[in-house]
Amino acid sequence: MTTVRVRYFASARAAAGVESEALELPAGATVADAVAALRTRHPGSLPRILDAASFLVDGVAVRDAERPLPAEGELDVLPPFAGG
């Protein structure tokens, strides 16, 4: 198992009801696996936000959801932001 720290921003934070949380996943889990787990953990309005969100892994933008998550890594959930 590996633990990833998930940090939520803006509307994702409001939908999750927490600023951050630990997510335990099997070793070798991907960003897509983490997002699927988050959908299950927060079935209310977070899944809709996850559909449009961007993700950072340890501060680097994710272009491929099949990217493996590093052990003890950090996953940021960034909903679309208005303005500039």
VEXFI-429200 format. One record per atom (N, C-alpha, C, O): z, y, x. Coordinates in steps of 0.001 Angstrom, whole numbers, plus 500000, padded with zeros to 6 digits. Atoms other than C-alpha are relative to their C-alpha. Layout:
N
ZYX;...
***
This chain:
84
500000498802500847;500000500000500000;500000501239500877;500498501234502003;499978498714499333;499459503568501003;500455501052498991;500221500915497790;499546498919500864;501006506730499616;499213501257500330;499094501651501490;500757498759499863;498927509847499041;500750501077499229;501210500835498113;499389498871500702;500411513222498146;498897500738499259;497943501208499878;500978499300500836;498449514765495260;500558501374499678;501676501505499180;499597498626500340;498610518542494889;499039500523498947;497823500383499075;500791499472501110;497417520201491678;499990501519500055;500977502150500436;500136498545500011;496144523747491336;499535500465498626;498808499758497927;500408499305501224;495705526115488361;500134499101498769;501212498561498521;499908500762501251;494850524283485102;500317498527500238;500879497872499360;499645501392499690;495178520891486802;501521499865500105;502093498867499667;498533500006499899;498807521748487583;500624500026498603;501562499282498317;499465499920501363;499442522705483973;499791498688499249;500685498244498528;500293501248500709;497785519524482668;500846498838500516;501278497990499735;499196501076499416;499673517245485072;501490500221499754;502269499268499706;498594499687500226;502953519034484445;500845500003501263;502069500116501197;499314499970498709;503835518944488139;499110500714501012;497889500767500863;500744499340498929;502834520860491246;499390498975500949;498263499133501419;500480501070499125;502511517712493340;500754498726499678;501806498753499039;499352501288500212;503366514038493255;499465498987500998;498380499151501557;500418501103499137;503191510877495326;499272498969499147;499675498673498022;500792501009500689;500596508301494338;499856498809500932;499299498929502023;500115501215499199;500840504748495640;498740499256499597;498491499006498418;501268500680500213;497523502976496036;499873498845500987;500544498835502019;500230501082499035;496320499777497682;499375500552501284;498664501557501254;500621499602498730;495340500077501338;498485499972499818;497943499073499174;501454499914500107;491702501116501617;499507500666498734;498302500692498482;500389499338501242;491734502990498298;499140501226500292;499257501852501345;500912498873499870;489109505666497778;500457501170499125;501399501048498343;499738498845500867;489145509115496185;499774499594498549;500559499973497680;500279500455501368;487592507496493087;501154499155499462;501509499269498289;498849500804500428;490479505007492961;501183500900499637;501870500664498644;498900499072500274;492989507860493132;499772500743498693;500696500904497896;500308499278501237;491218509778490368;500201499082498795;500734499518497774;499793500955501096;491214506661488166;501490499817499718;501899499764498559;498551500143500174;494957506240488754;500598501243499346;501506501136498522;499495498762500591;495556509898487873;499642500090498523;500434500593497726;500397500019501411;493627509491484612;500975499148499181;501337499512498062;499066500889500682;495951506628483670;501398500608499937;502083500514498919;498650499426499925;499106508429484775;500161501205499094;501238501420498538;499946498760500796;498264511668482914;498859499983498975;497863500683499157;501116500181500933;496137510681479883;499705501182499075;498689501158498380;500215498857500896;496453514011478028;498747500790500333;497635500310500114;501145499136499713;494220516854479167;499520499915501451;498471500468501780;500422500070498595;494059516023482887;498661499289500198;497870499752501019;501291500653499770;491122513559482612;498795500936499826;497826500849500581;501098499043500217;488882516325481245;499860500946501197;498751501273501619;500013499114498835;489851518582484136;499493499254501227;498751499816502033;500463500788498852;489273515791486658;498481499840499998;497864499747501059;501457500121500094;485690515477485364;499276501156500688;498188500974501233;500642498806499447;484926519007486577;500592500444501332;500080501368501964;499266499559498810;487322519241489526;499265499684501299;498403498808501368;500378500286498623;486590519387493217;501248499448500680;502370499689500236;498886500625499316;488743517471495658;499931500271501492;498851500336502080;499875499886498553;489965518011499194;500870498849500479;501876498524499849;499166501005499353;491290515245501419;500418500575501336;499585500833502205;499454499384498789;493542516634504120;499256501288500352;498961501551501517;500606498697499815;491893520029503618;498494500013500140;497913501080500339;501458500082499841;488269518803503818;499374499629498654;499817498689497995;500661500242501276;485947518939500795;499429498587499939;498864498084500910;500503501356500235;485032515551499348;498621500098499371;498449500719498323;501358500045500538;481322514991498823;499687498618499424;498772498475498614;500226501375500412;481541511218498253;501317499419499484;502269499251500246;498765500515500605;484139509818495838;500392498631500541;501514498176500317;499681501306499406;483948506489497675;500612500155501391;500796499172502109;499348499751498716;485523508121500720;501394499376499989;502168499621499064;498659500580499933;488590506114501790;501060501089500216;500824502084500902;498877499079499816;491918507908501597;500822499557501207;501129498373501350;499153500374498865;493944508038504807;501430499732499540;501909500346498586;498588500261500294;497454506601504729;500783501292500203;500567502021501171;499168498792499945;499968509366504070;499158501275499958;499580502317500461;500884498836500097;497059511723503333;500382500890498829;501348500636498110;499760499024501056;496894514633500942;498703500193499217;497648500420499810;501142499804500881;494530514934497959;500271501225499139;501235501250498374;499867498786500796;494092518378496424;499027499927498827;497864499563499006;500814499980501206;492775518668492851;499762501467499642;500690502195499289;500366498603500212;490900521950492380;499086500112498789;497913499750498880;500858499812501156;489627522738488883;499050501165500272;499279501955501188;500893498841499819;486715525168488538;500790501304499790;501611501416498879;499323498708500091;487916528709489081;499001501039499501;497830501016499879;500838498902500485;486545531752487251;500101501168500971;501083501300501701;499967498809499155;485681534931489066;499514499731501409;498885498707501674;500529500172498654;484957535407492717;500942500329501048;500613500224502229;
***
